Amino acid sequence: MKFLKSVIDEMKLVTWPTAKETRRDTSTVILTSILFAIYFAVVDWALIAILNKFVF
């Protein structure tokens, strides 16, 4: 019980982000993930094209 009370007391001290901050941060993560996916897809495509030209 003491542990749970400590957890509850600690959670009351947390400064939770606002809905606006959460949306902004979520959008940033999604956009960054999409940009990295595009970057790696282009690099993968380029490496495959180079390898196919010289190896196969």
C-alpha positions in Angstrom: 0.0 0.0 0.0 2.8 2.4 0.8 4.3 1.9 -2.7 0.9 2.7 -4.3 0.5 5.8 -2.2 4.0 6.9 -3.2 3.2 6.4 -6.8 0.0 8.4 -6.6 1.8 11.2 -4.7 4.5 11.3 -7.3 2.1 11.3 -10.2 0.4 14.4 -8.7 3.8 16.2 -9.1 4.1 15.4 -12.8 3.5 18.3 -15.2 1.5 16.8 -17.9 1.6 18.2 -21.4 -1.4 20.1 -22.8 -3.4 18.7 -25.6 -1.8 21.3 -28.0 1.7 20.2 -26.9 0.8 16.5 -27.4 -0.6 17.1 -30.9 2.5 19.1 -31.8 4.9 16.5 -30.5 2.9 13.7 -32.1 2.9 15.5 -35.4 6.7 16.0 -35.2 7.3 12.3 -34.5 5.0 11.2 -37.4 6.6 13.7 -39.8 10.1 12.7 -38.8 9.2 9.1 -39.2 7.8 9.7 -42.7 10.9 11.7 -43.7 13.3 9.0 -42.5 11.2 6.3 -44.3 11.4 8.3 -47.5 15.2 8.9 -47.1 15.9 5.2 -46.4 13.7 4.1 -49.3 15.6 6.4 -51.7 19.0 5.2 -50.4 17.9 1.6 -50.7 16.7 2.2 -54.2 19.9 3.9 -55.2 22.1 1.1 -53.7 20.1 -1.5 -55.4 20.4 0.4 -58.7 24.2 0.7 -58.3 24.7 -2.9 -57.3 22.6 -4.2 -60.2 24.6 -2.1 -62.6 28.0 -3.4 -61.4 27.4 -6.8 -59.9 24.6 -8.4 -61.9 
